[in-house]
Amino acid sequence: MSITLDSTIADLIREKPESAVVLQSFGMGCLGCAIAHNETIREAAVVHGIPLEELASALKIAVE
């Protein structure tokens, strides 16, 4: 599976478990909650006020 900004947080963690540390460094602490199964990386960045390009770079995924 290819991870994009429109992948869910749960998909990201499943495919790239090391990304949990990156997300936590941006203040995203609820990685295992129910919202993580439906919220995309893009949506999470907006909700948490994180610049999308900065988060994508840290996660090593392309900004579309």
PDB file of N, CA, C and O in Angstrom:
ATOM      1  N   MET A   1       0.837  -1.189   0.000  1.00  0.00           N
ATOM      2  CA  MET A   1       0.000   0.000   0.000  1.00  0.00           C
ATOM      3  C   MET A   1       0.878   1.246   0.000  1.00  0.00           C
ATOM      4  O   MET A   1       1.852   1.333   0.747  1.00  0.00           O
ATOM      5  N   SER A   2       0.529   2.189  -0.828  1.00  0.00           N
ATOM      6  CA  SER A   2       1.261   3.445  -0.892  1.00  0.00           C
ATOM      7  C   SER A   2       0.603   4.452   0.052  1.00  0.00           C
ATOM      8  O   SER A   2      -0.595   4.716  -0.045  1.00  0.00           O
ATOM      9  N   ILE A   3       1.390   5.002   0.952  1.00  0.00           N
ATOM     10  CA  ILE A   3       0.876   5.973   1.911  1.00  0.00           C
ATOM     11  C   ILE A   3       0.917   7.365   1.276  1.00  0.00           C
ATOM     12  O   ILE A   3       1.941   7.798   0.749  1.00  0.00           O
ATOM     13  N   THR A   4      -0.224   8.049   1.343  1.00  0.00           N
ATOM     14  CA  THR A   4      -0.338   9.426   0.855  1.00  0.00           C
ATOM     15  C   THR A   4      -0.923  10.271   1.978  1.00  0.00           C
ATOM     16  O   THR A   4      -1.251   9.760   3.048  1.00  0.00           O
ATOM     17  N   LEU A   5      -1.048  11.558   1.724  1.00  0.00           N
ATOM     18  CA  LEU A   5      -1.661  12.440   2.716  1.00  0.00           C
ATOM     19  C   LEU A   5      -3.132  12.117   2.933  1.00  0.00           C
ATOM     20  O   LEU A   5      -3.718  12.535   3.931  1.00  0.00           O
ATOM     21  N   ASP A   6      -3.728  11.383   2.014  1.00  0.00           N
ATOM     22  CA  ASP A   6      -5.127  11.005   2.150  1.00  0.00           C
ATOM     23  C   ASP A   6      -5.313   9.617   2.751  1.00  0.00           C
ATOM     24  O   ASP A   6      -6.436   9.120   2.829  1.00  0.00           O
ATOM     25  N   SER A   7      -4.214   8.989   3.177  1.00  0.00           N
ATOM     26  CA  SER A   7      -4.288   7.728   3.927  1.00  0.00           C
ATOM     27  C   SER A   7      -4.706   8.049   5.353  1.00  0.00           C
ATOM     28  O   SER A   7      -4.476   9.156   5.840  1.00  0.00           O
ATOM     29  N   THR A   8      -5.313   7.088   6.014  1.00  0.00           N
ATOM     30  CA  THR A   8      -5.681   7.316   7.414  1.00  0.00           C
ATOM     31  C   THR A   8      -4.454   7.199   8.313  1.00  0.00           C
ATOM     32  O   THR A   8      -3.435   6.616   7.943  1.00  0.00           O
ATOM     33  N   ILE A   9      -4.587   7.765   9.486  1.00  0.00           N
ATOM     34  CA  ILE A   9      -3.521   7.647  10.487  1.00  0.00           C
ATOM     35  C   ILE A   9      -3.281   6.169  10.799  1.00  0.00           C
ATOM     36  O   ILE A   9      -2.135   5.742  10.940  1.00  0.00           O
ATOM     37  N   ALA A  10      -4.352   5.393  10.906  1.00  0.00           N
ATOM     38  CA  ALA A  10      -4.209   3.957  11.199  1.00  0.00           C
ATOM     39  C   ALA A  10      -3.434   3.243  10.103  1.00  0.00           C
ATOM     40  O   ALA A  10      -2.586   2.400  10.394  1.00  0.00           O
ATOM     41  N   ASP A  11      -3.717   3.573   8.839  1.00  0.00           N
ATOM     42  CA  ASP A  11      -2.980   2.958   7.731  1.00  0.00           C
ATOM     43  C   ASP A  11      -1.500   3.329   7.797  1.00  0.00           C
ATOM     44  O   ASP A  11      -0.632   2.485   7.574  1.00  0.00           O
ATOM     45  N   LEU A  12      -1.221   4.582   8.099  1.00  0.00           N
ATOM     46  CA  LEU A  12       0.160   5.034   8.216  1.00  0.00           C
ATOM     47  C   LEU A  12       0.902   4.256   9.297  1.00  0.00           C
ATOM     48  O   LEU A  12       2.009   3.770   9.066  1.00  0.00           O
ATOM     49  N   ILE A  13       0.300   4.138  10.463  1.00  0.00           N
ATOM     50  CA  ILE A  13       0.934   3.428  11.582  1.00  0.00           C
ATOM     51  C   ILE A  13       1.125   1.951  11.248  1.00  0.00           C
ATOM     52  O   ILE A  13       2.140   1.353  11.606  1.00  0.00           O
ATOM     53  N   ARG A  14       0.155   1.373  10.567  1.00  0.00           N
ATOM     54  CA  ARG A  14       0.251  -0.044  10.195  1.00  0.00           C
ATOM     55  C   ARG A  14       1.387  -0.266   9.185  1.00  0.00           C
ATOM     56  O   ARG A  14       2.142  -1.231   9.303  1.00  0.00           O
ATOM     57  N   GLU A  15       1.501   0.609   8.217  1.00  0.00           N
ATOM     58  CA  GLU A  15       2.513   0.463   7.162  1.00  0.00           C
ATOM     59  C   GLU A  15       3.894   0.948   7.585  1.00  0.00           C
ATOM     60  O   GLU A  15       4.909   0.381   7.181  1.00  0.00           O
ATOM     61  N   LYS A  16       3.926   1.999   8.399  1.00  0.00           N
ATOM     62  CA  LYS A  16       5.196   2.600   8.818  1.00  0.00           C
ATOM     63  C   LYS A  16       5.148   2.856  10.324  1.00  0.00           C
ATOM     64  O   LYS A  16       4.980   3.999  10.750  1.00  0.00           O
ATOM     65  N   PRO A  17       5.292   1.805  11.135  1.00  0.00           N
ATOM     66  CA  PRO A  17       5.176   1.962  12.592  1.00  0.00           C
ATOM     67  C   PRO A  17       6.104   3.033  13.171  1.00  0.00           C
ATOM     68  O   PRO A  17       5.789   3.651  14.187  1.00  0.00           O
ATOM     69  N   GLU A  18       7.233   3.246  12.528  1.00  0.00           N
ATOM     70  CA  GLU A  18       8.179   4.251  13.010  1.00  0.00           C
ATOM     71  C   GLU A  18       7.612   5.673  12.915  1.00  0.00           C
ATOM     72  O   GLU A  18       8.139   6.594  13.539  1.00  0.00           O
ATOM     73  N   SER A  19       6.557   5.849  12.147  1.00  0.00           N
ATOM     74  CA  SER A  19       5.957   7.175  11.996  1.00  0.00           C
ATOM     75  C   SER A  19       5.239   7.638  13.264  1.00  0.00           C
ATOM     76  O   SER A  19       4.959   8.828  13.411  1.00  0.00           O
ATOM     77  N   ALA A  20       4.941   6.726  14.170  1.00  0.00           N
ATOM     78  CA  ALA A  20       4.277   7.105  15.421  1.00  0.00           C
ATOM     79  C   ALA A  20       5.110   8.126  16.189  1.00  0.00           C
ATOM     80  O   ALA A  20       4.560   9.076  16.747  1.00  0.00           O
ATOM     81  N   VAL A  21       6.406   7.946  16.222  1.00  0.00           N
ATOM     82  CA  VAL A  21       7.293   8.876  16.920  1.00  0.00           C
ATOM     83  C   VAL A  21       7.231  10.255  16.270  1.00  0.00           C
ATOM     84  O   VAL A  21       7.231  11.276  16.959  1.00  0.00           O
ATOM     85  N   VAL A  22       7.180  10.275  14.948  1.00  0.00           N
ATOM     86  CA  VAL A  22       7.104  11.548  14.214  1.00  0.00           C
ATOM     87  C   VAL A  22       5.793  12.244  14.545  1.00  0.00           C
ATOM     88  O   VAL A  22       5.790  13.435  14.856  1.00  0.00           O
ATOM     89  N   LEU A  23       4.684  11.525  14.485  1.00  0.00           N
ATOM     90  CA  LEU A  23       3.388  12.123  14.782  1.00  0.00           C
ATOM     91  C   LEU A  23       3.346  12.660  16.212  1.00  0.00           C
ATOM     92  O   LEU A  23       2.833  13.753  16.455  1.00  0.00           O
ATOM     93  N   GLN A  24       3.879  11.898  17.141  1.00  0.00           N
ATOM     94  CA  GLN A  24       3.902  12.338  18.533  1.00  0.00           C
ATOM     95  C   GLN A  24       4.754  13.593  18.701  1.00  0.00           C
ATOM     96  O   GLN A  24       4.436  14.443  19.532  1.00  0.00           O
ATOM     97  N   SER A  25       5.814  13.720  17.937  1.00  0.00           N
ATOM     98  CA  SER A  25       6.656  14.910  18.035  1.00  0.00           C
ATOM     99  C   SER A  25       5.914  16.163  17.572  1.00  0.00           C
ATOM    100  O   SER A  25       6.297  17.279  17.925  1.00  0.00           O
ATOM    101  N   PHE A  26       4.854  15.983  16.783  1.00  0.00           N
ATOM    102  CA  PHE A  26       4.022  17.102  16.339  1.00  0.00           C
ATOM    103  C   PHE A  26       2.814  17.306  17.263  1.00  0.00           C
ATOM    104  O   PHE A  26       1.950  18.134  16.976  1.00  0.00           O
ATOM    105  N   GLY A  27       2.753  16.564  18.360  1.00  0.00           N
ATOM    106  CA  GLY A  27       1.673  16.730  19.325  1.00  0.00           C
ATOM    107  C   GLY A  27       0.451  15.861  19.082  1.00  0.00           C
ATOM    108  O   GLY A  27      -0.596  16.077  19.693  1.00  0.00           O
ATOM    109  N   MET A  28       0.574  14.885  18.198  1.00  0.00           N
ATOM    110  CA  MET A  28      -0.534  13.963  17.950  1.00  0.00           C
ATOM    111  C   MET A  28      -0.362  12.759  18.871  1.00  0.00           C
ATOM    112  O   MET A  28       0.419  11.853  18.580  1.00  0.00           O
ATOM    113  N   GLY A  29      -1.096  12.757  19.982  1.00  0.00           N
ATOM    114  CA  GLY A  29      -0.905  11.710  20.962  1.00  0.00           C
ATOM    115  C   GLY A  29      -1.905  10.570  20.886  1.00  0.00           C
ATOM    116  O   GLY A  29      -1.681   9.513  21.477  1.00  0.00           O
ATOM    117  N   CYS A  30      -2.994  10.765  20.176  1.00  0.00           N
ATOM    118  CA  CYS A  30      -4.060   9.769  20.167  1.00  0.00           C
ATOM    119  C   CYS A  30      -3.974   8.908  18.912  1.00  0.00           C
ATOM    120  O   CYS A  30      -4.887   8.913  18.087  1.00  0.00           O
ATOM    121  N   LEU A  31      -2.894   8.181  18.773  1.00  0.00           N
ATOM    122  CA  LEU A  31      -2.672   7.411  17.549  1.00  0.00           C
ATOM    123  C   LEU A  31      -3.462   6.120  17.494  1.00  0.00           C
ATOM    124  O   LEU A  31      -3.657   5.568  16.411  1.00  0.00           O
ATOM    125  N   GLY A  32      -3.917   5.629  18.621  1.00  0.00           N
ATOM    126  CA  GLY A  32      -4.663   4.381  18.636  1.00  0.00           C
ATOM    127  C   GLY A  32      -6.154   4.573  18.861  1.00  0.00           C
ATOM    128  O   GLY A  32      -6.896   3.598  18.976  1.00  0.00           O
ATOM    129  N   CYS A  33      -6.598   5.825  18.925  1.00  0.00           N
ATOM    130  CA  CYS A  33      -8.012   6.072  19.197  1.00  0.00           C
ATOM    131  C   CYS A  33      -8.870   5.810  17.961  1.00  0.00           C
ATOM    132  O   CYS A  33      -8.355   5.626  16.858  1.00  0.00           O
ATOM    133  N   ALA A  34     -10.164   5.797  18.161  1.00  0.00           N
ATOM    134  CA  ALA A  34     -11.099   5.505  17.073  1.00  0.00           C
ATOM    135  C   ALA A  34     -10.981   6.495  15.922  1.00  0.00           C
ATOM    136  O   ALA A  34     -11.154   6.119  14.763  1.00  0.00           O
ATOM    137  N   ILE A  35     -10.696   7.730  16.222  1.00  0.00           N
ATOM    138  CA  ILE A  35     -10.586   8.748  15.169  1.00  0.00           C
ATOM    139  C   ILE A  35      -9.458   8.407  14.199  1.00  0.00           C
ATOM    140  O   ILE A  35      -9.561   8.697  13.007  1.00  0.00           O
ATOM    141  N   ALA A  36      -8.398   7.801  14.688  1.00  0.00           N
ATOM    142  CA  ALA A  36      -7.251   7.465  13.838  1.00  0.00           C
ATOM    143  C   ALA A  36      -7.620   6.522  12.706  1.00  0.00           C
ATOM    144  O   ALA A  36      -6.918   6.466  11.695  1.00  0.00           O
ATOM    145  N   HIS A  37      -8.705   5.785  12.859  1.00  0.00           N
ATOM    146  CA  HIS A  37      -9.121   4.842  11.822  1.00  0.00           C
ATOM    147  C   HIS A  37      -9.855   5.521  10.668  1.00  0.00           C
ATOM    148  O   HIS A  37      -9.982   4.947   9.586  1.00  0.00           O
ATOM    149  N   ASN A  38     -10.333   6.732  10.896  1.00  0.00           N
ATOM    150  CA  ASN A  38     -11.083   7.440   9.865  1.00  0.00           C
ATOM    151  C   ASN A  38     -10.459   8.767   9.449  1.00  0.00           C
ATOM    152  O   ASN A  38     -10.787   9.290   8.384  1.00  0.00           O
ATOM    153  N   GLU A  39      -9.576   9.315  10.258  1.00  0.00           N
ATOM    154  CA  GLU A  39      -8.974  10.615   9.974  1.00  0.00           C
ATOM    155  C   GLU A  39      -7.747  10.449   9.087  1.00  0.00           C
ATOM    156  O   GLU A  39      -6.875   9.624   9.361  1.00  0.00           O
ATOM    157  N   THR A  40      -7.692  11.237   8.028  1.00  0.00           N
ATOM    158  CA  THR A  40      -6.533  11.168   7.141  1.00  0.00           C
ATOM    159  C   THR A  40      -5.374  11.976   7.730  1.00  0.00           C
ATOM    160  O   THR A  40      -5.557  12.782   8.642  1.00  0.00           O
ATOM    161  N   ILE A  41      -4.204  11.744   7.195  1.00  0.00           N
ATOM    162  CA  ILE A  41      -3.026  12.501   7.613  1.00  0.00           C
ATOM    163  C   ILE A  41      -3.264  13.981   7.334  1.00  0.00           C
ATOM    164  O   ILE A  41      -2.921  14.835   8.152  1.00  0.00           O
ATOM    165  N   ARG A  42      -3.847  14.278   6.187  1.00  0.00           N
ATOM    166  CA  ARG A  42      -4.156  15.664   5.808  1.00  0.00           C
ATOM    167  C   ARG A  42      -5.107  16.311   6.821  1.00  0.00           C
ATOM    168  O   ARG A  42      -4.872  17.430   7.279  1.00  0.00           O
ATOM    169  N   GLU A  43      -6.176  15.597   7.163  1.00  0.00           N
ATOM    170  CA  GLU A  43      -7.153  16.125   8.123  1.00  0.00           C
ATOM    171  C   GLU A  43      -6.518  16.337   9.497  1.00  0.00           C
ATOM    172  O   GLU A  43      -6.781  17.340  10.160  1.00  0.00           O
ATOM    173  N   ALA A  44      -5.692  15.400   9.916  1.00  0.00           N
ATOM    174  CA  ALA A  44      -5.037  15.512  11.221  1.00  0.00           C
ATOM    175  C   ALA A  44      -4.125  16.732  11.268  1.00  0.00           C
ATOM    176  O   ALA A  44      -4.063  17.422  12.286  1.00  0.00           O
ATOM    177  N   ALA A  45      -3.425  16.998  10.183  1.00  0.00           N
ATOM    178  CA  ALA A  45      -2.551  18.171  10.132  1.00  0.00           C
ATOM    179  C   ALA A  45      -3.371  19.443  10.312  1.00  0.00           C
ATOM    180  O   ALA A  45      -2.981  20.332  11.068  1.00  0.00           O
ATOM    181  N   VAL A  46      -4.489  19.531   9.629  1.00  0.00           N
ATOM    182  CA  VAL A  46      -5.352  20.710   9.737  1.00  0.00           C
ATOM    183  C   VAL A  46      -5.883  20.872  11.159  1.00  0.00           C
ATOM    184  O   VAL A  46      -5.814  21.957  11.736  1.00  0.00           O
ATOM    185  N   VAL A  47      -6.411  19.789  11.714  1.00  0.00           N
ATOM    186  CA  VAL A  47      -6.997  19.827  13.060  1.00  0.00           C
ATOM    187  C   VAL A  47      -5.966  20.248  14.107  1.00  0.00           C
ATOM    188  O   VAL A  47      -6.288  20.974  15.048  1.00  0.00           O
ATOM    189  N   HIS A  48      -4.730  19.790  13.939  1.00  0.00           N
ATOM    190  CA  HIS A  48      -3.685  20.082  14.913  1.00  0.00           C
ATOM    191  C   HIS A  48      -2.883  21.342  14.568  1.00  0.00           C
ATOM    192  O   HIS A  48      -1.947  21.694  15.286  1.00  0.00           O
ATOM    193  N   GLY A  49      -3.243  22.017  13.480  1.00  0.00           N
ATOM    194  CA  GLY A  49      -2.553  23.253  13.106  1.00  0.00           C
ATOM    195  C   GLY A  49      -1.113  23.039  12.677  1.00  0.00           C
ATOM    196  O   GLY A  49      -0.255  23.887  12.921  1.00  0.00           O
ATOM    197  N   ILE A  50      -0.848  21.911  12.039  1.00  0.00           N
ATOM    198  CA  ILE A  50       0.506  21.565  11.609  1.00  0.00           C
ATOM    199  C   ILE A  50       0.634  21.860  10.118  1.00  0.00           C
ATOM    200  O   ILE A  50      -0.214  21.438   9.332  1.00  0.00           O
ATOM    201  N   PRO A  51       1.683  22.580   9.719  1.00  0.00           N
ATOM    202  CA  PRO A  51       1.885  22.819   8.285  1.00  0.00           C
ATOM    203  C   PRO A  51       2.013  21.491   7.536  1.00  0.00           C
ATOM    204  O   PRO A  51       2.847  20.652   7.876  1.00  0.00           O
ATOM    205  N   LEU A  52       1.185  21.316   6.527  1.00  0.00           N
ATOM    206  CA  LEU A  52       1.120  20.050   5.794  1.00  0.00           C
ATOM    207  C   LEU A  52       2.460  19.658   5.200  1.00  0.00           C
ATOM    208  O   LEU A  52       2.863  18.498   5.283  1.00  0.00           O
ATOM    209  N   GLU A  53       3.150  20.613   4.603  1.00  0.00           N
ATOM    210  CA  GLU A  53       4.439  20.311   3.973  1.00  0.00           C
ATOM    211  C   GLU A  53       5.468  19.838   5.004  1.00  0.00           C
ATOM    212  O   GLU A  53       6.268  18.942   4.737  1.00  0.00           O
ATOM    213  N   GLU A  54       5.430  20.455   6.178  1.00  0.00           N
ATOM    214  CA  GLU A  54       6.368  20.083   7.248  1.00  0.00           C
ATOM    215  C   GLU A  54       6.108  18.662   7.739  1.00  0.00           C
ATOM    216  O   GLU A  54       7.041  17.884   7.940  1.00  0.00           O
ATOM    217  N   LEU A  55       4.836  18.335   7.928  1.00  0.00           N
ATOM    218  CA  LEU A  55       4.484  16.991   8.383  1.00  0.00           C
ATOM    219  C   LEU A  55       4.830  15.955   7.320  1.00  0.00           C
ATOM    220  O   LEU A  55       5.406  14.912   7.626  1.00  0.00           O
ATOM    221  N   ALA A  56       4.478  16.245   6.081  1.00  0.00           N
ATOM    222  CA  ALA A  56       4.775  15.306   4.988  1.00  0.00           C
ATOM    223  C   ALA A  56       6.273  15.058   4.869  1.00  0.00           C
ATOM    224  O   ALA A  56       6.706  13.924   4.664  1.00  0.00           O
ATOM    225  N   SER A  57       7.052  16.107   4.996  1.00  0.00           N
ATOM    226  CA  SER A  57       8.510  15.970   4.919  1.00  0.00           C
ATOM    227  C   SER A  57       9.034  15.085   6.048  1.00  0.00           C
ATOM    228  O   SER A  57       9.877  14.217   5.823  1.00  0.00           O
ATOM    229  N   ALA A  58       8.538  15.305   7.244  1.00  0.00           N
ATOM    230  CA  ALA A  58       8.982  14.514   8.397  1.00  0.00           C
ATOM    231  C   ALA A  58       8.592  13.041   8.254  1.00  0.00           C
ATOM    232  O   ALA A  58       9.309  12.146   8.702  1.00  0.00           O
ATOM    233  N   LEU A  59       7.434  12.812   7.615  1.00  0.00           N
ATOM    234  CA  LEU A  59       6.963  11.430   7.408  1.00  0.00           C
ATOM    235  C   LEU A  59       7.528  10.812   6.145  1.00  0.00           C
ATOM    236  O   LEU A  59       7.349   9.621   5.890  1.00  0.00           O
ATOM    237  N   LYS A  60       8.220  11.638   5.347  1.00  0.00           N
ATOM    238  CA  LYS A  60       8.814  11.192   4.078  1.00  0.00           C
ATOM    239  C   LYS A  60       7.742  10.700   3.108  1.00  0.00           C
ATOM    240  O   LYS A  60       7.870   9.638   2.499  1.00  0.00           O
ATOM    241  N   ILE A  61       6.678  11.503   2.981  1.00  0.00           N
ATOM    242  CA  ILE A  61       5.656  11.230   1.980  1.00  0.00           C
ATOM    243  C   ILE A  61       5.479  12.467   1.122  1.00  0.00           C
ATOM    244  O   ILE A  61       5.734  13.585   1.569  1.00  0.00           O
ATOM    245  N   ALA A  62       5.049  12.268  -0.088  1.00  0.00           N
ATOM    246  CA  ALA A  62       4.926  13.376  -1.056  1.00  0.00           C
ATOM    247  C   ALA A  62       3.706  14.232  -0.741  1.00  0.00           C
ATOM    248  O   ALA A  62       2.662  13.740  -0.313  1.00  0.00           O
ATOM    249  N   VAL A  63       3.877  15.528  -0.966  1.00  0.00           N
ATOM    250  CA  VAL A  63       2.756  16.457  -0.889  1.00  0.00           C
ATOM    251  C   VAL A  63       2.169  16.522  -2.286  1.00  0.00           C
ATOM    252  O   VAL A  63       2.868  16.826  -3.251  1.00  0.00           O
ATOM    253  N   GLU A  64       0.885  16.235  -2.386  1.00  0.00           N
ATOM    254  CA  GLU A  64       0.232  16.225  -3.706  1.00  0.00           C
ATOM    255  C   GLU A  64      -0.344  17.579  -4.012  1.00  0.00           C
ATOM    256  O   GLU A  64      -0.933  17.773  -5.075  1.00  0.00           O
TER     257      GLU A  64
END
